[in-house]
Amino acid sequence: MKRNRILTVVISLLCLGVASVVLAADGDIDTTYGTNGLSRVIESGLGAAVDIAVQADDKSVVLSARNTDFAVLRFNTDGSRDTTFGTGGEVLINFATSSSQPSDAPQAIVIQPDGKILVAGSTSPAGNPDFAIARLNSDGTLDASFGNGGLVTTDFSGNTDLAYDIIVQSDNKIVVVGAAAVGNHANYKFAVARYNDNGSLDNSFANGGTRIISWGFGFNVATGVAQQADGKLVVVGVAKTPNYDFAIARLRVNGKIDHTFGSNGRVSTTFSSPPVDDSQAKSVAIASDGKIVVGGGPYVPWGHYYVARYMSDGSLDSSFATGGQSDTAVASYSASPTTISIANGPLILGGYSQSSDACALTRYDVTLVRYNDDGTLDTNFGNSGIALYNPYPATISYCVSGMTVRGMAVQSDGKIVVAGGDYLSTNFVGLIAARFYN
């Protein structure tokens, strides 16, 4: 594991002529990226980033919204806009079939092994949102071999369907997860859809390509999915059981519930950090030994990051942290972890947090936590395992300022890229991405 890197070498003309070396530690902002570590896009109509993915060449592809459309932007490895992609480095995707159709809502992005780009979210063709998926060629043009001119929509129940994550399986089939309202808008269930490479629903999966996973009446939403080496799918999110808990379900290759996992194919895990008893899983990764690692945080404002590791049968892994669960305080007010990763290095949970400062108000800090394999914090990263970063100084002039994070990815060299929104004194400024040593 790389612990420290030489960032700059400063030759000081001291009386002894000694060269001093400034070291960048893991968790530090990488000032070689963009401008002092940040790449900002401040343009009318462009919102905050909602996700980020890294290509095989380490270029970053960021998903956002511009006005009512999906917006996909690509950045070079130095943080500059990649003008070979789309128009000036950006592609707009419009699912609307009429001018009266409500806006599209992007949520997730993934890169296929062949370099094509998949994005997922929701669109509302008839008033109720449906799953919406688009595929781009590597140059940013819509892939006409996918769906209808590069676009696919899926309606589960004639009601509200919201997509939150997308992956590509080892056989190139595509899985999208989210939530579907069943019966009424107060009863949401996990929703899973699997597609063939051409965008058609995979009829060999569950009920003609879609699966609803029930947890009981209430707000039950899938926000992450990963594929095991044996092809089974692990779907995570939040379920009311009766508190809001980490919710994990596993599906067999054919989309049926895997009853060898947990109880009836489902596991719920409570994190209790008094006074907060409600939690939500946001992201999942499969370790090389097959163990399941799930990251998330409180369901209500509370400044903690949560990680749980499970054995293949769904039981908590007692060798990880405390009884399989890690609860880390990262901020004094709230925490919003978004992505867990074990790609190209150690376990990282990334997002942002809010703490009170001299303003007696909150600021938005990029918050990265790195863990050892046993679930303890890696003290070689940031400040005792936690790296906090804010692009604005902690002064009265910059109250309620900083960077929110909605997506995180890891480059092939282990560096961490994050993307989200830039805020100055409560006002949204623009899309922002940053890179950190790891």
C-alpha positions in Angstrom: 0.0 0.0 0.0 1.3 3.4 -0.9 1.5 5.5 2.2 3.2 8.8 1.2 4.2 10.3 -2.1 6.5 13.2 -3.0 4.2 16.0 -4.2 6.8 18.7 -4.7 10.5 19.2 -4.2 11.3 22.7 -3.1 15.0 23.7 -3.3 15.5 26.2 -0.5 18.6 28.4 -0.9 19.5 28.1 2.8 23.0 28.5 4.1 23.6 24.8 3.9 21.9 24.4 0.5 19.6 21.6 1.9 16.6 20.5 -0.3 13.4 20.3 1.7 10.7 17.8 0.6 7.0 18.5 1.0 5.1 15.2 1.3 1.5 14.6 0.4 -0.1 12.1 2.7 -2.9 9.7 1.9 -6.2 11.6 2.3 -4.7 14.9 1.1 -6.1 16.8 -1.8 -4.2 16.2 -5.0 -3.3 19.7 -6.2 -2.1 18.4 -9.6 -5.8 17.9 -10.5 -7.7 20.8 -11.9 -7.0 24.0 -10.0 -5.5 23.2 -6.6 -7.2 19.8 -6.6 -10.6 21.0 -7.9 -12.4 20.9 -11.2 -15.4 23.3 -11.3 -18.0 23.7 -14.0 -20.1 26.8 -13.3 -22.7 27.1 -16.1 -26.4 28.2 -16.2 -28.8 25.2 -15.9 -26.1 22.7 -14.8 -26.8 21.1 -11.5 -24.5 19.3 -9.0 -23.0 16.0 -9.9 -25.0 12.9 -8.8 -22.4 10.2 -9.6 -18.9 9.6 -11.0 -17.2 6.7 -12.7 -13.6 6.2 -13.9 -12.7 4.8 -17.3 -9.9 2.3 -17.9 -7.7 5.2 -19.0 -8.6 7.0 -15.7 -10.6 9.7 -17.3 -13.6 10.6 -15.1 -17.2 10.6 -16.4 -19.6 12.6 -14.3 -23.4 12.5 -14.3 -25.5 15.5 -13.6 -28.6 17.3 -14.8 -28.9 20.3 -17.1 -32.3 21.9 -16.9 -34.6 18.9 -17.6 -32.1 16.5 -19.1 -29.4 14.1 -18.1 -26.0 15.6 -18.5 -22.8 13.6 -18.9 -19.4 15.3 -18.7 -16.0 13.8 -19.1 -12.8 15.1 -17.6 -9.2 14.3 -18.5 -6.8 12.9 -15.9 -5.6 16.4 -15.1 -9.1 17.6 -14.3 -9.7 19.5 -17.5 -12.8 19.0 -19.7 -12.3 16.4 -22.4 -13.5 18.2 -25.5 -13.3 15.1 -27.6 -16.4 13.9 -25.8 -19.8 15.1 -27.0 -19.9 18.9 -27.5 -17.2 20.7 -25.5 -17.0 17.7 -23.1 -20.7 17.3 -22.4 -23.6 15.2 -23.7 -27.3 15.9 -23.0 -29.8 13.0 -22.9 -33.5 13.7 -23.2 -36.1 11.0 -22.5 -39.0 13.4 -22.8 -41.5 12.6 -25.6 -43.3 15.9 -25.3 -42.6 19.4 -24.0 -45.1 18.9 -21.2 -43.3 15.9 -19.8 -41.7 16.5 -16.4 -38.0 16.6 -16.1 -35.7 13.6 -16.1 -33.8 12.6 -12.9 -30.3 11.1 -13.3 -28.9 9.0 -10.5 -26.1 6.5 -11.4 -23.4 5.9 -14.0 -21.2 2.9 -14.8 -18.6 2.1 -17.5 -18.9 -1.1 -19.5 -15.7 -3.1 -20.1 -15.8 -2.1 -23.8 -15.8 1.6 -22.8 -19.4 2.4 -23.4 -21.2 4.5 -20.8 -24.4 3.5 -19.0 -26.5 6.0 -17.0 -29.7 5.4 -15.1 -32.4 7.4 -13.3 -36.0 8.2 -13.9 -38.3 9.8 -16.4 -42.0 10.6 -16.3 -43.7 9.8 -19.7 -47.2 9.7 -18.3 -47.0 11.5 -15.0 -45.5 8.7 -12.9 -41.7 8.1 -13.1 -40.3 5.0 -14.7 -36.8 3.5 -14.8 -34.7 5.3 -17.4 -31.4 3.9 -18.9 -29.3 5.3 -21.7 -26.1 4.0 -23.2 -23.4 6.2 -24.9 -20.5 5.2 -27.1 -17.1 6.2 -25.9 -17.3 9.4 -27.9 -20.5 10.5 -26.3 -22.9 9.6 -29.1 -26.0 7.6 -28.2 -25.6 3.9 -28.9 -28.2 3.0 -31.5 -27.7 -0.7 -30.7 -29.2 -0.2 -27.2 -33.0 0.0 -26.8 -34.7 2.7 -28.8 -31.9 4.8 -30.2 -29.9 4.4 -27.1 -32.7 4.8 -24.6 -34.7 2.3 -22.5 -37.6 2.9 -20.0 -39.2 0.3 -17.7 -42.6 0.6 -15.9 -43.0 -1.8 -13.0 -46.5 -1.2 -11.8 -48.0 1.9 -13.4 -47.0 3.9 -10.4 -43.8 5.6 -9.3 -40.6 3.7 -10.2 -37.3 5.3 -9.2 -33.8 3.9 -10.2 -30.8 4.5 -8.0 -28.0 2.2 -9.0 -26.7 0.4 -12.1 -24.0 -2.3 -12.7 -22.8 -4.4 -15.5 -22.6 -8.1 -14.8 -19.6 -10.3 -15.8 -21.7 -11.6 -18.8 -22.4 -8.0 -19.9 -26.1 -8.1 -18.7 -27.2 -4.9 -17.0 -28.8 -4.6 -13.6 -30.7 -1.6 -12.3 -32.1 -1.3 -8.8 -34.4 1.2 -7.1 -37.9 1.4 -5.7 -41.4 0.8 -7.0 -44.6 2.1 -5.4 -47.0 -0.7 -5.1 -50.7 0.1 -4.5 -50.1 3.7 -3.3 -47.2 6.1 -2.9 -46.8 5.2 0.8 -45.8 1.6 0.0 -42.4 1.3 -1.7 -40.6 -1.9 -2.4 -37.2 -2.9 -3.7 -37.3 -2.9 -7.5 -34.7 -4.8 -9.7 -34.6 -5.0 -13.5 -32.1 -7.0 -15.6 -31.5 -6.2 -19.3 -29.7 -7.9 -22.1 -26.8 -6.1 -23.8 -29.2 -4.7 -26.4 -31.4 -3.1 -23.7 -34.3 -5.6 -23.9 -35.5 -7.0 -20.6 -33.9 -10.4 -19.8 -36.8 -12.8 -19.8 -34.7 -15.5 -18.0 -34.6 -13.2 -14.9 -37.5 -13.3 -12.4 -40.8 -12.1 -13.9 -39.9 -11.3 -17.4 -36.8 -9.3 -16.4 -38.1 -7.5 -13.3 -38.3 -8.4 -9.6 -40.1 -6.7 -6.7 -38.7 -7.5 -3.2 -41.0 -7.0 -0.3 -40.0 -6.0 3.2 -43.5 -5.1 4.5 -45.5 -1.9 4.2 -43.7 1.4 4.1 -40.7 3.1 2.6 -38.3 0.4 1.3 -35.8 1.5 -1.3 -32.8 -0.2 -2.9 -29.8 2.1 -3.5 -27.0 -0.3 -4.3 -26.3 -3.6 -6.0 -23.2 -5.8 -6.6 -22.7 -9.2 -8.3 -20.9 -12.1 -6.5 -18.4 -14.3 -8.3 -21.1 -17.0 -8.5 -23.5 -14.6 -10.3 -25.8 -14.0 -7.5 -26.9 -10.4 -6.9 -26.7 -8.6 -3.6 -29.2 -5.7 -3.3 -29.0 -3.2 -0.5 -30.9 -0.2 0.7 -33.2 0.9 3.5 -36.3 -0.9 4.9 -38.7 -0.2 7.8 -38.4 -3.3 10.0 -39.9 -1.5 12.2 -37.0 1.0 12.5 -35.3 2.1 9.4 -32.4 -0.4 9.0 -29.7 -1.6 6.6 -31.6 -4.0 4.3 -29.8 -6.6 2.2 -31.4 -9.1 -0.1 -29.8 -11.7 -2.3 -31.1 -13.0 -5.6 -30.1 -16.2 -7.5 -28.9 -16.0 -11.0 -32.5 -16.5 -12.3 -33.8 -13.6 -10.1 -35.5 -15.7 -7.5 -34.9 -15.0 -3.8 -31.9 -16.9 -2.5 -33.2 -18.6 0.6 -29.7 -19.7 1.7 -29.1 -16.0 2.6 -30.3 -14.7 6.0 -34.0 -15.3 6.6 -35.9 -15.9 3.4 -33.2 -14.3 1.4 -33.2 -11.1 3.5 -31.1 -9.5 6.2 -31.7 -6.4 8.2 -29.1 -4.8 10.5 -29.7 -2.1 13.1 -27.1 0.5 14.0 -27.8 2.2 17.3 -25.9 5.4 18.0 -28.0 7.0 20.7 -30.1 9.0 20.2 -30.3 7.6 16.7 -31.6 4.1 15.9 -32.5 4.5 12.2 -29.9 3.8 9.5 -29.8 3.2 5.7 -27.4 1.3 3.5 -26.2 3.2 0.5 -23.6 1.1 -1.3 -22.3 -2.5 -1.5 -19.0 -4.2 -2.6 -18.0 -7.8 -2.7 -14.5 -8.6 -1.2 -12.1 -10.9 -2.9 -12.9 -13.6 -0.3 -16.6 -13.3 -1.1 -17.6 -11.4 2.0 -20.2 -8.7 1.5 -19.3 -5.1 2.6 -22.1 -2.6 3.0 -21.7 1.1 3.7 -24.2 3.7 4.8 -25.2 6.1 7.5 -28.0 7.4 9.7 -31.5 7.8 8.2 -31.8 11.1 10.1 -29.2 13.8 10.6 -26.4 12.3 12.7 -22.7 12.6 12.0 -21.7 9.0 11.7 -20.6 6.6 9.0 -21.7 2.9 9.2 -20.1 -0.2 7.7 -21.1 -3.8 8.1 -19.5 -6.9 6.7 -21.3 -10.1 6.2 -20.4 -13.8 5.6 -21.8 -15.5 2.5 -24.8 -16.8 4.5 -25.8 -13.3 5.5 -24.5 -13.5 9.1 -22.4 -10.6 10.4 -18.6 -11.2 10.2 -17.4 -11.2 13.8 -13.8 -10.6 12.7 -14.8 -7.1 11.4 -14.9 -4.2 13.8 -17.3 -4.9 16.6 -19.4 -7.9 15.9 -19.3 -7.1 12.2 -20.3 -3.5 12.5 -18.2 -0.3 12.4 -19.7 3.0 13.7 -17.5 6.0 13.1 -18.3 9.5 14.3 -17.1 11.9 11.5 -19.0 15.2 12.2 -21.0 17.0 14.9 -24.2 17.4 12.9 -24.8 15.1 10.0 -23.2 12.7 7.6 -24.1 11.6 4.1 -22.0 8.7 3.0 -22.6 7.7 -0.6 -20.2 5.1 -2.0 -18.1 2.2 -0.6 -15.2 0.9 -2.6 -12.6 -1.8 -2.3 -11.4 -1.4 -5.9 -7.7 -0.8 -6.5 -6.9 -0.7 -2.8 -8.3 -0.7 0.7 -11.8 -0.2 1.9 -13.0 3.4 1.5 -16.3 5.0 2.4 -16.8 8.4 0.8 -19.4 11.2 1.0 -19.7 14.4 2.9 -20.6 15.6 6.4 -21.7 18.8 8.2 -20.3 20.2 11.4 -20.8 23.4 13.3 -18.0 25.9 13.0 -17.3 29.5 14.1 -20.5 30.5 12.3 -22.6 28.3 14.6 -23.9 27.0 11.3 -22.9 23.9 9.3 -20.4 23.6 6.4 -20.2 20.8 3.8 -17.0 18.8 4.1 -15.8 16.1 1.8 -15.5 13.1 4.2 -13.4 10.0 3.3 -12.8 7.2 5.8 -10.3 4.4 5.2 -10.5 1.1 7.0 -8.1 -1.8 7.8 -9.3 -5.3 6.8 -10.4 -5.9 10.4 -12.7 -2.8 10.4 -10.5 -0.5 12.4 -9.7 2.9 11.0 -6.5 3.1 9.0 -4.4 5.7 10.9 -2.1 6.2 7.9 -5.0 8.0 6.1 -6.1 11.5 6.9 -6.4 12.3 10.6 -6.5 8.9 12.2 -8.4 7.3 9.3 -10.7 10.2 8.5 -10.0 12.8 5.8 -12.0 16.0 5.8 -11.7 18.7 3.2 -13.5 22.0 2.5 -12.5 24.3 -0.4 -13.5 27.4 1.6 -11.8 28.7 4.8 -13.7 28.3 8.1 -14.4 32.0 8.6 -17.6 34.0 9.1 -17.5 35.0 5.4 -17.9 31.4 4.3 -20.7 30.1 6.5 -22.7 27.2 5.1 -20.1 26.7 2.3 -18.3 23.7 1.0 -18.6 20.7 -1.2 -21.3 18.0 -1.2 -20.4 14.6 -2.5 -22.8 12.3 -4.4 -20.4 10.0 -6.0 -16.9 8.5 -5.5 -14.6 6.3 -7.7 -11.1 5.0 -7.5 -8.5 5.4 -10.3 -6.2 2.5 -11.3 -3.4 4.2 -9.3 -5.6 4.2 -6.2 -6.3 8.0 -6.2 -9.9 8.9 -5.1 -12.1 11.1 -7.2 -15.3 12.5 -5.9 -18.0 14.7 -7.4 -21.0 16.7 -6.2 -22.0 20.4 -5.7 -20.1 23.6 -4.8 -21.9 25.8 -2.3 -20.9 29.3 -1.1 -22.9 30.9 1.8 -25.9 28.6 1.2 -25.9 29.4 -2.6 -25.3 26.7 -5.2 -22.3 27.6 -7.3 -21.8 24.7 -9.7 -20.7 21.2 -10.4 -17.4 20.3 -8.7 -15.0 17.3 -8.7 -11.9 16.7 -6.6 -9.1 14.2 -6.3 -7.4 12.8 -3.3 -4.3 10.7 -2.6 -4.9 7.2 -1.4 
